[in-house]
Amino acid sequence: MTLRMSERRTSIIGAFLVALGPVSMALYTPAMPELVRAFASSEAAIKMTLSLYFGGFAFAQLVSGTLSDVIGRRRATLIFMAIYLAGSVMAAFAPSVAVLLAGRLVQGIGASVGMTVARAIVRDQFTGTTAARIMNMIGMMLALGPAVSPTLGGIALGLFGWQSIFFLMVGFALMACFTVQFFMAETATPDRSKGHLRPILRAYGELSRDDRFLSSTLVIGGAVGALYAWATMLPFVLIGEVGLTPTEFGVGMLMQSGLFFSGTVTVRLLMRRFTPQALVPAGLFFIGAASLVLAFSMHALNPSFLSVMVPIGFYAFGIAYVMPYMMTAAMAPFPHIAGTASAMMGFIQMGAGLVGGALAALVDAPVLALGTIIPGFGLISIASYFWYRRSVRLRPLATPAHPEEPLQDAAE
């Protein structure tokens, strides 16, 4: 039986579930240099813990999203949260780098359900401006998590050591299980026929042939993918090159989170007068300008805290303008496969971050990587929006049934 949750409850639960992935990714980034020393390992091996987490998170979304269509949102979430809990315990008690790597992979697999289910429960219940408001809150946590968590991780590292960071993740897993069990309603009708290979391939084929879905998802991929990619680079730039301590690094990341939070608040106020779609070009302007400044400062100047974090902060400010509409636009035509659509969107986003982190590792020059890869993501986001607008012109939007709702896709 499917139930309907209020907008507020959906926003809070969706934002919490979405936060688990990026928080688990970024919470321990201040400890990465310490982990190199603690395990007498190499910097490359510790960077691999991020890559494995990214890989598990990205690919497992393709399973968790479809599974939520098959057995329901709540059951799928509880199963994957149990996997995330197991990975957190493995990492906390890891006696070697090999066990740490395995724990991070298992964590990524478990955390993948948060992003897919959060967007799916929104699409199950809401469309239009209401959906965009909820996506604004979810988008805030999706980007705010990596910004705030290094601060928390840096403080925990300074006070209690690196293991405490993973104990925090154990606590998050238990809290997530409690929240889903007692406060989250089932919003979809489970359909076991969707678990057969042919319907799965048909669903992914439908998504991969839809220009509107691909283009809008790549806009988000360029924006959020950059955020995940720079999370793998900033510790080595700000700690290794600029000379910040782990605690200073964590506190310094508040500039990014503060500007992003300002962006989400501004967007929420502007949505009273403008449609979410009208705010996207402004966000892309901030992303484009930040990309240009970052490319110049990283190639032409000696890195400093301000030369790194000012453009990073304004890039994050732009993300807040882009995400609510583009996430809603990508999901809108696919109510019948909302979990699968959310999974593929998340896979592309996280896959972009994985590719960015891998490229940074290949470059092996953190400052050069930051000044080249992140502007590249900005270019992808802007170019994909032009592709999206062309796709919409070729397939006109339907007239909304209610005047307060923005135009919805004709496929609905």
C-alpha positions in Angstrom: 0.0 0.0 0.0 1.3 3.4 -0.9 0.9 6.4 1.3 1.5 10.1 0.9 3.8 12.1 3.2 3.7 15.8 3.8 6.0 18.1 1.9 7.9 18.8 5.1 8.3 15.2 6.1 9.4 14.3 2.5 11.9 17.1 2.5 13.5 16.2 5.9 13.7 12.4 5.2 14.9 13.0 1.6 17.5 15.5 2.7 18.8 13.2 5.5 19.0 10.2 3.2 20.8 12.2 0.5 23.3 13.6 3.0 24.6 10.2 3.9 26.5 9.7 0.7 28.4 12.9 0.4 29.0 13.1 4.2 30.5 9.6 4.2 32.6 10.6 1.2 34.0 13.9 2.7 33.9 13.4 6.4 37.2 11.8 6.6 39.0 13.8 3.9 40.9 15.9 6.6 42.3 12.5 7.9 43.7 11.4 4.6 47.2 12.6 5.2 47.0 11.1 8.7 45.9 7.8 7.3 49.0 7.7 5.1 51.1 7.9 8.3 48.8 5.6 10.5 49.0 2.7 8.0 52.5 3.5 6.8 51.0 3.5 3.4 51.3 5.7 0.2 49.2 8.7 -0.7 48.0 6.8 -3.8 46.6 4.0 -1.7 44.7 6.3 0.6 43.3 8.2 -2.4 42.1 4.8 -3.6 39.7 4.7 -0.6 37.9 7.6 -2.2 37.9 6.0 -5.7 36.5 2.7 -4.4 33.8 4.6 -2.4 32.9 6.5 -5.5 32.8 3.4 -7.6 30.7 1.4 -5.1 28.3 4.4 -4.7 28.0 5.0 -8.5 27.4 1.5 -9.7 25.3 0.3 -6.8 22.8 3.1 -7.5 21.8 1.2 -10.6 20.8 -1.7 -8.4 19.4 0.2 -5.4 17.1 2.4 -7.6 15.7 -0.5 -9.6 15.3 -2.6 -6.4 13.2 0.2 -4.8 10.8 -0.1 -7.8 10.7 -3.8 -7.3 10.3 -4.3 -3.5 9.4 -0.8 -2.4 11.3 2.3 -1.2 11.4 1.4 2.5 12.6 -2.2 2.3 15.3 -1.3 -0.3 16.5 1.5 2.0 16.7 -0.7 5.1 18.6 -3.4 3.2 21.2 -0.9 1.9 21.5 0.9 5.2 22.4 -2.4 6.8 25.2 -2.8 4.2 26.4 0.8 4.9 26.5 0.0 8.7 28.6 -3.1 8.0 31.1 -1.1 5.9 31.4 1.6 8.6 32.2 -1.0 11.2 34.8 -2.5 8.9 36.5 0.8 8.3 36.4 1.8 12.0 38.3 -1.3 13.1 40.4 -1.8 9.9 43.8 -3.3 10.9 45.3 -2.7 7.4 44.8 -0.6 4.3 43.3 -3.6 2.5 40.5 -3.8 5.1 40.0 -0.1 5.0 39.6 -0.2 1.2 37.1 -3.0 1.5 35.1 -1.1 4.1 35.0 2.0 2.0 33.7 0.0 -1.0 31.0 -1.6 1.1 30.1 1.8 2.5 29.7 3.2 -0.9 27.4 0.4 -2.0 25.2 0.9 1.1 25.0 4.7 0.9 23.9 4.6 -2.7 20.3 4.0 -1.8 20.0 7.4 -0.1 20.3 9.5 -3.3 18.1 7.2 -5.4 15.3 6.8 -2.9 15.3 10.5 -1.9 14.5 11.7 -5.4 12.2 8.8 -6.1 9.9 9.5 -3.1 9.6 13.1 -4.3 8.6 12.0 -7.8 6.2 9.5 -6.4 4.2 12.2 -4.7 4.9 15.7 -6.1 5.5 17.6 -9.4 6.1 21.2 -10.4 7.0 23.9 -8.0 6.3 21.7 -4.9 8.8 19.1 -6.2 11.3 21.9 -7.0 11.0 23.2 -3.4 11.7 19.8 -2.0 14.6 19.3 -4.5 16.0 22.6 -3.3 16.2 21.2 0.2 17.6 17.9 -1.1 20.0 19.7 -3.3 21.2 21.7 -0.4 22.1 18.6 1.5 23.6 17.0 -1.5 26.1 19.8 -1.8 26.2 21.0 1.8 27.2 17.6 3.1 30.7 17.5 1.5 31.2 21.1 2.6 30.2 20.8 6.3 31.5 17.3 6.9 35.2 18.1 6.6 34.7 20.6 9.4 33.2 17.9 11.6 35.8 15.4 10.5 38.7 17.8 11.2 37.4 18.4 14.7 36.8 14.7 15.4 40.3 13.9 14.1 41.9 16.5 16.3 40.1 15.4 19.4 39.8 11.6 19.1 41.8 10.3 16.1 40.9 8.9 12.8 38.8 6.0 14.0 36.3 8.4 15.5 35.3 9.6 12.0 34.1 6.1 11.1 32.3 5.8 14.5 30.3 8.9 13.5 29.3 7.1 10.3 28.1 4.1 12.4 25.9 6.5 14.3 24.6 8.0 11.0 23.7 4.5 9.8 21.8 3.6 13.0 19.9 7.0 12.8 19.0 6.3 9.2 17.6 2.9 10.0 15.5 4.3 12.8 14.2 7.2 10.7 13.2 4.9 7.8 11.6 2.3 10.0 9.4 4.7 12.0 8.9 7.8 10.0 9.1 7.0 6.3 5.9 5.9 4.5 6.0 3.6 1.5 5.3 5.9 -1.5 5.5 3.4 -4.4 3.6 0.2 -5.2 6.2 -2.6 -5.4 6.2 -4.4 -8.7 8.3 -7.6 -8.9 7.9 -7.8 -12.6 10.3 -4.8 -12.9 13.0 -6.9 -11.4 13.2 -9.1 -14.5 16.1 -8.5 -16.9 13.9 -7.4 -19.9 12.0 -4.6 -18.0 15.2 -3.4 -16.5 16.9 -3.2 -19.9 13.8 -1.6 -21.3 13.8 1.1 -18.6 17.4 2.0 -19.0 17.0 2.0 -22.8 14.1 4.4 -22.5 16.2 6.8 -20.3 19.3 6.5 -22.5 17.3 7.5 -25.6 15.7 10.5 -24.1 17.6 13.7 -24.9 15.8 15.7 -22.1 16.9 13.2 -19.5 20.5 12.9 -20.6 21.0 16.6 -21.1 19.4 17.7 -17.8 21.3 15.0 -16.0 24.6 16.1 -17.5 23.9 19.7 -16.3 23.7 18.3 -12.8 26.7 15.9 -13.5 28.9 18.9 -14.4 27.8 20.9 -11.4 27.7 18.2 -8.6 30.4 16.1 -10.3 32.8 19.0 -9.8 31.9 19.2 -6.2 32.7 15.5 -5.6 35.8 15.8 -7.7 37.3 18.8 -5.9 36.6 17.0 -2.6 39.3 14.6 -3.6 41.8 17.4 -4.5 41.3 20.1 -1.9 42.9 18.3 1.1 46.1 17.9 -0.9 46.0 21.4 -2.2 45.1 23.2 1.0 46.9 21.0 3.4 49.8 19.8 1.2 50.4 22.9 -0.8 49.0 25.9 1.1 50.0 24.5 4.5 46.7 24.4 6.5 46.4 21.9 9.4 43.5 19.4 9.1 41.5 21.4 11.6 42.1 24.6 9.7 41.1 22.8 6.5 37.8 21.7 8.0 37.0 25.1 9.3 38.1 26.7 6.0 35.5 24.6 4.1 32.8 26.6 5.8 33.4 29.3 3.1 32.1 26.8 0.5 29.2 25.7 2.7 28.3 29.2 3.7 28.1 30.4 0.0 26.1 27.3 -1.0 23.7 27.8 1.9 23.3 31.5 0.9 22.5 30.3 -2.6 19.8 27.8 -1.5 18.2 30.5 0.7 18.3 33.0 -2.1 16.7 30.4 -4.5 14.0 29.6 -2.1 13.1 33.3 -1.8 13.4 33.9 -5.6 11.0 31.0 -6.3 8.2 33.1 -4.9 8.6 35.4 -7.9 10.3 33.3 -10.6 9.9 29.8 -11.9 12.7 27.4 -10.9 13.7 27.2 -14.6 14.3 31.0 -14.8 17.0 30.7 -12.2 19.1 28.1 -14.0 21.0 30.6 -16.3 22.0 32.7 -13.3 23.4 29.6 -11.7 25.3 28.7 -14.8 26.8 32.2 -15.0 28.2 31.8 -11.5 29.6 28.4 -12.4 31.1 29.7 -15.6 32.7 32.7 -13.9 34.1 30.7 -11.1 35.6 28.2 -13.5 37.4 30.9 -15.4 38.8 32.5 -12.2 39.9 29.1 -10.8 41.6 28.2 -14.1 43.5 31.5 -14.1 44.5 31.5 -10.4 45.6 27.8 -10.3 47.8 28.2 -13.4 49.1 31.7 -13.0 49.3 32.3 -9.2 50.8 30.6 -6.2 47.9 28.8 -4.4 46.6 30.5 -1.3 43.4 29.8 0.7 41.5 32.7 -0.9 42.7 32.0 -4.5 41.3 28.4 -4.1 38.2 28.9 -2.0 36.7 32.1 -3.4 36.1 30.5 -6.9 35.1 27.2 -5.3 32.6 29.0 -3.1 31.0 30.8 -6.0 30.8 27.6 -8.0 28.9 26.1 -5.1 26.7 29.2 -5.0 25.8 28.5 -8.7 25.0 24.9 -8.0 22.2 26.0 -5.7 20.5 27.8 -8.6 20.8 24.9 -11.0 19.8 21.8 -9.1 16.1 22.3 -8.1 14.8 22.7 -11.6 17.2 20.3 -13.4 16.6 17.5 -11.0 12.9 17.9 -11.3 13.1 18.2 -15.1 15.1 15.0 -15.4 12.6 13.0 -13.3 9.4 14.5 -14.5 8.7 12.3 -17.6 9.3 9.0 -15.8 6.8 8.4 -13.0 6.5 4.8 -14.0 10.3 4.1 -13.4 11.1 6.9 -10.9 13.6 4.7 -8.9 15.4 3.7 -12.1 15.5 7.2 -13.4 16.9 8.5 -10.1 19.4 5.7 -10.1 20.7 6.5 -13.5 20.9 10.2 -12.7 22.9 9.5 -9.5 25.1 7.1 -11.4 26.0 9.8 -13.9 26.6 12.4 -11.1 28.8 10.1 -9.1 30.4 8.7 -12.2 31.5 12.2 -13.1 33.0 12.7 -9.7 34.8 9.3 -10.0 36.2 10.3 -13.4 37.3 13.7 -12.0 39.1 12.0 -9.0 40.7 9.5 -11.3 42.0 12.2 -13.6 43.3 14.1 -10.7 45.2 11.0 -9.5 46.7 10.6 -13.0 47.8 14.2 -13.2 49.5 13.8 -9.8 49.8 17.6 -9.4 46.9 18.7 -7.2 47.1 22.4 -8.1 47.2 21.8 -11.8 44.4 19.2 -11.6 42.1 21.5 -9.6 42.7 24.4 -12.1 42.0 22.1 -15.2 39.4 19.5 -14.2 37.0 21.6 -12.3 36.7 24.3 -15.1 36.2 21.4 -17.5 33.2 20.3 -15.4 31.8 23.8 -15.6 32.0 23.8 -19.3 30.2 20.4 -19.5 27.4 21.8 -17.3 26.9 24.9 -19.4 27.1 23.1 -22.8 24.6 20.5 -21.5 22.0 23.2 -20.7 22.1 24.4 -24.2 21.5 20.8 -25.3 18.6 20.6 -22.9 17.0 23.8 -24.2 17.2 22.5 -27.7 15.7 19.2 -26.7 12.8 20.9 -25.1 12.2 23.0 -28.1 12.0 19.9 -30.3 9.6 18.3 -27.8 7.4 21.1 -26.5 6.2 21.1 -23.0 2.5 20.6 -22.2 0.3 23.3 -20.7 0.1 22.8 -16.9 -3.2 21.6 -15.4 -2.8 24.1 -12.5 -1.6 27.6 -13.0 0.6 27.5 -10.0 2.6 24.6 -11.4 5.5 25.2 -13.9 5.1 23.6 -17.3 5.3 19.8 -17.2 6.7 17.5 -19.8 4.1 16.2 -22.3 5.2 12.6 -21.4 3.5 12.9 -18.1 
